Structures are given as structure tokens and as C-alpha cells.
């Protein structure tokens, strides 16, 4: 076996494996970046959801205040009608 044959028999599999490893790494990198993008999108949607829930809590508090004020106003009106 000559040196050239030895280099070809060793070099070709190394190049093939290197190319295959590069393609696997590239594919995994793309998938990881997709997962990161999805997580960022999910986090953004969670922030929006939390803001909406905070808004709902504020609306409910205002509704409760309105009910209390209505009840007090009715009570005052009833007292004025009695007089």
C-alpha cells in the first residue's frame, strides 16, 4: 500500500465524518434557535396575559367600589325619603 492510498483510505472517511458532523451541528443549532424564539414568544404572551389579568383585577375593584357607593347612596336616599 502506497502513501497515497493510505492517505485516501484515511482522509476520505475523516472528511465524510467532518461533513456529517457539520450538518448535524448546523441542524441542531437551527432547532435550538427555533426553541429559543418560541420561548421568547411565550414569555411575551405571558407578559401580555399578566397585564390583562392585572387590568381585570383593577376593573373588579372599581366595580366593587361602585357597588359599595351605590349601596350607600341608596341608604342615604332612603333616609332622606323618610324625613
C-alpha positions in Angstrom: 0.0 0.0 0.0 1.4 3.3 -1.0 1.3 6.5 1.0 -1.3 8.0 -1.4 -3.6 5.0 -0.9 -3.1 5.3 2.8 -3.9 9.0 2.8 -7.0 8.4 0.7 -8.2 5.5 2.8 -7.9 7.6 6.0 -8.7 11.0 4.6 -11.9 10.3 2.8 -13.7 8.9 5.9 -12.4 11.8 8.0 -13.7 14.3 5.5 -17.1 12.5 5.3 -17.4 12.3 9.1 -16.4 16.0 9.4 -19.1 17.0 6.8 -21.7 14.8 8.6 -20.8 16.3 12.0 -21.0 19.8 10.5 -24.5 19.1 9.1 -25.7 17.7 12.4 -24.3 20.7 14.3 -26.0 23.1 11.9 -29.3 21.3 12.2 -29.2 21.3 16.0 -28.2 24.9 16.0 -31.2 25.8 13.9 -33.5 23.8 16.1 -32.1 25.3 19.3 -32.6 28.8 17.9 -36.2 27.9 17.0 -36.8 26.8 20.5 -35.3 30.0 21.9 -37.5 32.0 19.6 -40.6 30.1 20.7 -39.7 30.6 24.4 -39.3 34.4 23.8 -42.7 34.5 22.1 -44.2 32.5 25.0 -42.6 34.9 27.5 -44.0 37.9 25.6 -47.5 36.3 25.6 -47.3 35.6 29.3 -46.4 39.3 30.0 -49.4 40.4 28.0 -51.6 37.9 29.8 -50.4 39.1 33.2 -51.1 42.7 32.2 -54.6 41.8 31.1 -55.2 40.0 34.4 -53.9 43.0 36.3 -56.4 45.1 34.3 -59.2 42.8 35.2 -58.4 42.9 38.8 -58.5 46.7 38.7 -61.8 46.6 36.9 -63.2 44.3 39.5 -62.0 46.5 42.3 -63.7 49.5 40.6 -66.9 47.5 40.2 -66.8 46.7 43.9 -66.3 50.3 44.8 -69.2 51.3 42.6 -71.4 48.7 44.3 -70.5 50.0 47.7 -71.1 53.6 46.7 -74.4 52.6 45.1 -75.5 50.9 48.3 -74.5 53.9 50.4 -76.3 56.2 48.1 -79.5 54.1 48.2 -79.2 54.1 52.0 -78.9 57.9 52.0 -81.8 58.3 49.6 -84.0 56.0 51.8 -83.1 58.1 54.9 -84.0 61.3 53.0 -87.3 59.9 51.9 -88.2 59.0 55.5 -87.7 62.6 56.6 
